[in-house]
Amino acid sequence: MAFGMYAASVPVYQRQLNAISKVLDKAQAWAAAKKVDEAVLVGTRMTPDMLPFSRQVQIACRFAEESTARLAGAEIPKAPENAEKNLAELKARIAAVLAYIGGFKADQIDGSEDKETTITIAGNPMTLKRAQYLEHFAKPNFYFHCTTTYAILRQAGVEIGKRDFIGGV
């Protein structure tokens, strides 16, 4: 069986988003034990010029749902309002994205590698083959925001490790 575009995208997103959801469980337990206001944790940044924790989770979710739709040639869902204010709401956002991408089947995505998709970066349209879009734009961005999510929590003191980030393999 060939390794297709579906296998390179949806299961990857599902595994990583599930891992991030479990990391958020640990963050909730840590915040409760240390009496840390979740709003502070959700607003934490690695450095002043980086987006806060909540936006890192939201953007990772957005890359998973938007790129899955693009690969399938489906209409891209409207971006949510980024209103999550606590860890439970961020977990709900992840669950909604998992439900959305779980609705796609391999035959909707496989074979799309040579089809084109156009994205806009800083106001400039860029057309890429879907395989190039997935491997050189969508997945690197997705992993960047997942990694930053993990790093912010780790920096804050949440007791998580590499196995938590990797999730189930």
MIDOSE-1310 file (N, C-alpha, C; in nm, 2 decimals, decimal comma, always signed):
residues 169
mafg	+0,08/-0,12/+0,00/+0,00/+0,00/+0,00/+0,09/+0,12/+0,00; +0,06/+0,22/-0,09/+0,13/+0,34/-0,10/+0,10/+0,43/+0,02; +0,20/+0,51/+0,05/+0,19/+0,61/+0,16/+0,14/+0,74/+0,09; +0,01/+0,77/+0,12/-0,05/+0,88/+0,04/-0,06/+1,01/+0,12
myaa	-0,12/+1,11/+0,06/-0,14/+1,24/+0,12/-0,22/+1,24/+0,25; -0,32/+1,15/+0,25/-0,41/+1,14/+0,37/-0,32/+1,09/+0,49; -0,24/+0,98/+0,47/-0,16/+0,93/+0,57/-0,06/+1,03/+0,62; -0,01/+1,11/+0,53/+0,09/+1,22/+0,57/+0,03/+1,34/+0,64
svpv	-0,11/+1,34/+0,65/-0,17/+1,46/+0,70/-0,26/+1,43/+0,82; -0,38/+1,37/+0,79/-0,48/+1,36/+0,89/-0,44/+1,28/+1,01; -0,38/+1,16/+1,00/-0,34/+1,09/+1,12/-0,23/+1,16/+1,19; -0,14/+1,23/+1,12/-0,04/+1,31/+1,19/-0,10/+1,42/+1,28
yqrq	-0,19/+1,49/+1,22/-0,26/+1,60/+1,29/-0,34/+1,54/+1,41; -0,40/+1,42/+1,39/-0,48/+1,36/+1,50/-0,39/+1,32/+1,61; -0,28/+1,26/+1,58/-0,19/+1,21/+1,69/-0,14/+1,33/+1,77; -0,09/+1,43/+1,70/-0,03/+1,55/+1,77/-0,13/+1,63/+1,84
lnai	-0,25/+1,65/+1,79/-0,35/+1,73/+1,86/-0,40/+1,65/+1,98; -0,41/+1,52/+1,97/-0,44/+1,44/+2,09/-0,34/+1,45/+2,20; -0,21/+1,45/+2,16/-0,10/+1,47/+2,25/-0,11/+1,61/+2,32; -0,14/+1,71/+2,24/-0,15/+1,85/+2,30/-0,27/+1,85/+2,39
skvl	-0,37/+1,79/+2,36/-0,49/+1,78/+2,45/-0,45/+1,72/+2,59; -0,38/+1,61/+2,58/-0,33/+1,55/+2,71/-0,23/+1,64/+2,78; -0,15/+1,71/+2,71/-0,06/+1,81/+2,78/-0,15/+1,92/+2,85; -0,26/+1,96/+2,78/-0,34/+2,06/+2,85/-0,41/+2,00/+2,98
dkaq	-0,44/+1,87/+2,98/-0,49/+1,81/+3,10/-0,38/+1,82/+3,21; -0,26/+1,80/+3,18/-0,15/+1,81/+3,28/-0,14/+1,96/+3,32; -0,15/+2,05/+3,23/-0,15/+2,19/+3,26/-0,26/+2,23/+3,36; -0,38/+2,18/+3,33/-0,49/+2,20/+3,42/-0,46/+2,16/+3,56
awaa	-0,41/+2,03/+3,57/-0,38/+1,98/+3,70/-0,27/+2,06/+3,77; -0,17/+2,10/+3,70/-0,06/+2,18/+3,75/-0,11/+2,31/+3,80; -0,19/+2,38/+3,72/-0,25/+2,51/+3,76/-0,33/+2,50/+3,88; -0,41/+2,40/+3,89/-0,49/+2,38/+4,02/-0,40/+2,35/+4,14
akkv	-0,31/+2,27/+4,12/-0,22/+2,23/+4,24/-0,13/+2,35/+4,28; -0,09/+2,43/+4,18/+0,00/+2,55/+4,22/-0,08/+2,68/+4,24; -0,21/+2,66/+4,22/-0,30/+2,78/+4,24/-0,26/+2,89/+4,14; -0,24/+2,85/+4,02/-0,21/+2,95/+3,91/-0,33/+2,97/+3,83
deav	-0,37/+3,10/+3,81/-0,48/+3,14/+3,74/-0,46/+3,09/+3,59; -0,55/+3,02/+3,54/-0,54/+2,97/+3,40/-0,53/+3,08/+3,30; -0,59/+3,20/+3,33/-0,59/+3,31/+3,24/-0,44/+3,36/+3,22; -0,37/+3,35/+3,33/-0,23/+3,39/+3,33/-0,15/+3,29/+3,24
lvgt	-0,18/+3,16/+3,26/-0,11/+3,05/+3,18/-0,14/+3,07/+3,03; -0,27/+3,09/+3,00/-0,32/+3,10/+2,86/-0,26/+3,22/+2,80; -0,22/+3,32/+2,87/-0,17/+3,44/+2,82/-0,01/+3,45/+2,82; +0,05/+3,34/+2,87/+0,20/+3,33/+2,88/+0,26/+3,33/+2,74
rmtp	+0,37/+3,40/+2,73/+0,45/+3,40/+2,60/+0,59/+3,36/+2,63; +0,66/+3,30/+2,53/+0,80/+3,26/+2,55/+0,88/+3,39/+2,56; +0,86/+3,48/+2,47/+0,92/+3,61/+2,47/+0,82/+3,72/+2,43; +0,85/+3,84/+2,47/+0,74/+3,94/+2,45/+0,69/+3,96/+2,30
dmlp	+0,78/+3,92/+2,21/+0,73/+3,94/+2,07/+0,67/+3,82/+2,00; +0,64/+3,72/+2,08/+0,58/+3,60/+2,03/+0,43/+3,60/+2,08; +0,35/+3,53/+2,01/+0,21/+3,51/+2,04/+0,19/+3,43/+2,17; +0,09/+3,46/+2,24/+0,06/+3,39/+2,37/+0,03/+3,24/+2,35
fsrq	+0,03/+3,17/+2,46/+0,00/+3,03/+2,46/-0,13/+2,99/+2,38; -0,24/+3,07/+2,42/-0,37/+3,04/+2,36/-0,36/+3,05/+2,21; -0,29/+3,15/+2,15/-0,28/+3,16/+2,01/-0,20/+3,05/+1,94; -0,10/+3,00/+2,02/-0,02/+2,89/+1,96/-0,11/+2,77/+1,94
vqia	-0,20/+2,74/+2,04/-0,29/+2,63/+2,03/-0,39/+2,65/+1,91; -0,44/+2,77/+1,91/-0,54/+2,81/+1,81/-0,48/+2,80/+1,67; -0,36/+2,84/+1,65/-0,30/+2,84/+1,52/-0,27/+2,70/+1,48; -0,22/+2,62/+1,57/-0,20/+2,47/+1,54/-0,33/+2,41/+1,49
crfa	-0,43/+2,44/+1,56/-0,56/+2,38/+1,52/-0,60/+2,43/+1,38; -0,58/+2,56/+1,36/-0,62/+2,62/+1,23/-0,54/+2,55/+1,12; -0,41/+2,53/+1,14/-0,33/+2,47/+1,03/-0,39/+2,33/+1,00; -0,42/+2,25/+1,11/-0,48/+2,12/+1,09/-0,61/+2,12/+1,01
eest	-0,70/+2,20/+1,05/-0,83/+2,20/+0,98/-0,82/+2,27/+0,84; -0,75/+2,38/+0,83/-0,74/+2,44/+0,70/-0,67/+2,36/+0,59; -0,55/+2,30/+0,64/-0,48/+2,23/+0,54/-0,55/+2,10/+0,50; -0,62/+2,04/+0,59/-0,70/+1,92/+0,55/-0,80/+1,95/+0,45
arla	-0,87/+2,06/+0,47/-0,97/+2,11/+0,37/-0,91/+2,13/+0,24; -0,79/+2,20/+0,24/-0,72/+2,24/+0,11/-0,68/+2,11/+0,04; -0,63/+2,01/+0,11/-0,59/+1,89/+0,05/-0,70/+1,81/-0,02; -0,82/+1,82/+0,05/-0,94/+1,75/-0,01/-1,01/+1,84/-0,11
gaei	-0,97/+1,96/-0,13/-1,04/+2,05/-0,23/-1,17/+2,09/-0,17; -1,19/+2,09/-0,04/-1,31/+2,13/+0,02/-1,31/+2,27/+0,06; -1,42/+2,33/+0,09/-1,43/+2,46/+0,13/-1,36/+2,48/+0,27; -1,28/+2,58/+0,28/-1,21/+2,60/+0,41/-1,30/+2,66/+0,51
pkap	-1,31/+2,60/+0,63/-1,40/+2,65/+0,73/-1,37/+2,79/+0,77; -1,47/+2,86/+0,81/-1,44/+3,00/+0,86/-1,36/+2,99/+0,99; -1,26/+3,08/+1,00/-1,18/+3,08/+1,12/-1,26/+3,12/+1,24; -1,25/+3,05/+1,35/-1,32/+3,08/+1,48/-1,26/+3,22/+1,53
enae	-1,33/+3,27/+1,63/-1,30/+3,40/+1,68/-1,18/+3,41/+1,77; -1,12/+3,30/+1,80/-1,00/+3,29/+1,90/-1,04/+3,34/+2,03; -1,16/+3,30/+2,08/-1,21/+3,35/+2,21/-1,18/+3,26/+2,33; -1,10/+3,15/+2,31/-1,08/+3,07/+2,42/-1,00/+3,14/+2,53
knla	-1,05/+3,13/+2,65/-0,99/+3,20/+2,77/-0,93/+3,11/+2,87; -0,95/+2,98/+2,86/-0,90/+2,89/+2,96/-0,86/+2,76/+2,89; -0,80/+2,67/+2,97/-0,76/+2,54/+2,91/-0,87/+2,45/+2,87; -0,98/+2,45/+2,94/-1,10/+2,37/+2,90/-1,15/+2,41/+2,76
elka	-1,16/+2,54/+2,74/-1,20/+2,60/+2,61/-1,10/+2,56/+2,50; -0,97/+2,56/+2,53/-0,87/+2,52/+2,43/-0,89/+2,37/+2,40; -0,91/+2,29/+2,50/-0,93/+2,15/+2,48/-1,06/+2,13/+2,39; -1,16/+2,21/+2,41/-1,28/+2,20/+2,33/-1,25/+2,23/+2,18
riaa	-1,17/+2,33/+2,17/-1,13/+2,37/+2,03/-1,06/+2,26/+1,96; -0,96/+2,19/+2,03/-0,89/+2,08/+1,98/-0,99/+1,97/+1,94; -1,08/+1,94/+2,03/-1,18/+1,83/+2,00/-1,27/+1,86/+1,88; -1,30/+1,99/+1,86/-1,38/+2,03/+1,74/-1,30/+2,01/+1,62
vlay	-1,17/+2,04/+1,62/-1,09/+2,02/+1,50/-1,07/+1,88/+1,47; -1,05/+1,80/+1,58/-1,04/+1,65/+1,56/-1,16/+1,59/+1,50; -1,28/+1,64/+1,54/-1,40/+1,59/+1,48/-1,41/+1,63/+1,33; -1,37/+1,76/+1,30/-1,38/+1,80/+1,17/-1,29/+1,72/+1,08
iggf	-1,16/+1,71/+1,11/-1,07/+1,64/+1,02/-1,09/+1,49/+1,02; -1,15/+1,44/+1,13/-1,19/+1,30/+1,13/-1,30/+1,26/+1,03; -1,37/+1,37/+0,98/-1,48/+1,34/+0,88/-1,42/+1,32/+0,74; -1,30/+1,35/+0,72/-1,24/+1,33/+0,59/-1,19/+1,18/+0,57
kadq	-1,20/+1,13/+0,45/-1,16/+1,00/+0,42/-1,04/+1,00/+0,32; -0,97/+0,90/+0,32/-0,84/+0,89/+0,24/-0,87/+0,92/+0,09; -0,98/+0,87/+0,04/-1,01/+0,89/-0,10/-1,04/+1,04/-0,14; -1,07/+1,12/-0,04/-1,09/+1,26/-0,06/-0,96/+1,34/-0,08
idgs	-0,85/+1,28/-0,03/-0,72/+1,35/-0,02/-0,61/+1,28/-0,10; -0,61/+1,15/-0,10/-0,50/+1,08/-0,18/-0,52/+1,11/-0,33; -0,40/+1,12/-0,39/-0,40/+1,16/-0,53/-0,41/+1,31/-0,56; -0,41/+1,39/-0,45/-0,41/+1,53/-0,47/-0,28/+1,60/-0,48
edke	-0,17/+1,52/-0,47/-0,04/+1,58/-0,45/+0,00/+1,68/-0,56; -0,04/+1,66/-0,69/-0,01/+1,74/-0,80/-0,11/+1,85/-0,83; -0,22/+1,85/-0,76/-0,32/+1,96/-0,77/-0,26/+2,08/-0,70; -0,31/+2,20/-0,75/-0,26/+2,32/-0,70/-0,35/+2,38/-0,59
ttit	-0,29/+2,45/-0,50/-0,37/+2,53/-0,40/-0,30/+2,66/-0,39; -0,38/+2,77/-0,37/-0,32/+2,90/-0,35/-0,34/+2,95/-0,21; -0,24/+3,00/-0,15/-0,24/+3,05/-0,02/-0,20/+3,20/-0,03; -0,23/+3,28/+0,07/-0,19/+3,42/+0,07/-0,10/+3,44/+0,20
iagn	+0,02/+3,48/+0,17/+0,12/+3,51/+0,28/+0,15/+3,66/+0,27; +0,12/+3,73/+0,38/+0,15/+3,87/+0,39/+0,09/+3,95/+0,27; -0,03/+3,91/+0,24/-0,11/+3,97/+0,13/-0,07/+3,93/-0,01; +0,03/+3,84/-0,02/+0,07/+3,79/-0,15/+0,03/+3,65/-0,18
pmtl	-0,04/+3,63/-0,29/-0,09/+3,49/-0,32/+0,03/+3,41/-0,37; +0,03/+3,28/-0,33/+0,13/+3,19/-0,37/+0,07/+3,06/-0,40; +0,09/+3,01/-0,52/+0,04/+2,88/-0,57/+0,14/+2,77/-0,56; +0,10/+2,66/-0,49/+0,19/+2,55/-0,47/+0,11/+2,42/-0,50
kraq	+0,19/+2,32/-0,54/+0,13/+2,18/-0,55/+0,09/+2,14/-0,41; -0,01/+2,07/-0,40/-0,06/+2,03/-0,26/+0,04/+1,95/-0,18; +0,12/+1,87/-0,25/+0,23/+1,79/-0,17/+0,33/+1,89/-0,12; +0,37/+1,99/-0,20/+0,46/+2,09/-0,15/+0,40/+2,17/-0,04
yleh	+0,28/+2,21/-0,06/+0,20/+2,29/+0,04/+0,20/+2,21/+0,18; +0,17/+2,08/+0,17/+0,16/+2,00/+0,30/+0,30/+1,99/+0,36; +0,40/+1,95/+0,29/+0,53/+1,91/+0,35/+0,62/+2,04/+0,38; +0,60/+2,14/+0,30/+0,69/+2,26/+0,32/+0,63/+2,38/+0,38
fakp	+0,50/+2,38/+0,40/+0,43/+2,49/+0,46/+0,34/+2,45/+0,58; +0,24/+2,37/+0,55/+0,14/+2,34/+0,65/+0,19/+2,26/+0,77; +0,26/+2,15/+0,74/+0,31/+2,07/+0,85/+0,42/+2,14/+0,93; +0,52/+2,21/+0,87/+0,62/+2,28/+0,95/+0,55/+2,39/+1,04
nfyf	+0,45/+2,46/+0,99/+0,38/+2,56/+1,07/+0,31/+2,49/+1,18; +0,24/+2,38/+1,15/+0,16/+2,31/+1,25/+0,26/+2,27/+1,36; +0,37/+2,20/+1,33/+0,46/+2,16/+1,43/+0,53/+2,27/+1,51; +0,55/+2,38/+1,44/+0,61/+2,50/+1,51/+0,52/+2,54/+1,62
hctt	+0,39/+2,55/+1,59/+0,29/+2,60/+1,70/+0,27/+2,49/+1,80; +0,27/+2,37/+1,77/+0,26/+2,26/+1,87/+0,38/+2,26/+1,96; +0,50/+2,28/+1,90/+0,62/+2,28/+1,98/+0,62/+2,40/+2,07; +0,58/+2,52/+2,02/+0,58/+2,64/+2,10/+0,48/+2,62/+2,22
tyai	+0,36/+2,56/+2,19/+0,27/+2,53/+2,29/+0,33/+2,45/+2,41; +0,40/+2,34/+2,37/+0,47/+2,26/+2,47/+0,57/+2,34/+2,54; +0,65/+2,41/+2,47/+0,77/+2,49/+2,53/+0,72/+2,59/+2,63; +0,61/+2,66/+2,60/+0,56/+2,76/+2,69/+0,51/+2,69/+2,82
lrqa	+0,44/+2,58/+2,81/+0,40/+2,51/+2,93/+0,52/+2,46/+3,01; +0,62/+2,40/+2,94/+0,74/+2,35/+3,01/+0,81/+2,46/+3,08; +0,83/+2,58/+3,01/+0,89/+2,69/+3,07/+0,82/+2,74/+3,19; +0,68/+2,73/+3,19/+0,60/+2,78/+3,30/+0,62/+2,69/+3,43
gvei	+0,66/+2,56/+3,40/+0,68/+2,47/+3,51/+0,60/+2,35/+3,51; +0,51/+2,34/+3,41/+0,43/+2,22/+3,40/+0,52/+2,10/+3,37; +0,49/+1,99/+3,45/+0,58/+1,88/+3,44/+0,54/+1,79/+3,33; +0,60/+1,82/+3,21/+0,58/+1,74/+3,09/+0,71/+1,71/+3,03
gkrd	+0,72/+1,61/+2,95/+0,84/+1,57/+2,88/+0,82/+1,54/+2,74; +0,93/+1,49/+2,68/+0,92/+1,45/+2,54/+0,81/+1,35/+2,50; +0,79/+1,25/+2,59/+0,69/+1,15/+2,56/+0,55/+1,22/+2,56; +0,53/+1,32/+2,64/+0,40/+1,39/+2,64/+0,38/+1,46/+2,50
figg	+0,49/+1,52/+2,45/+0,48/+1,59/+2,32/+0,46/+1,49/+2,21; +0,53/+1,38/+2,21/+0,52/+1,29/+2,10/+0,39/+1,22/+2,10; +0,33/+1,19/+2,22/+0,20/+1,12/+2,22/+0,21/+0,98/+2,18; +0,10/+0,92/+2,15/+0,10/+0,78/+2,11/+0,15/+0,76/+1,97
v	+0,24/+0,67/+1,95/+0,30/+0,64/+1,82/+0,24/+0,51/+1,76
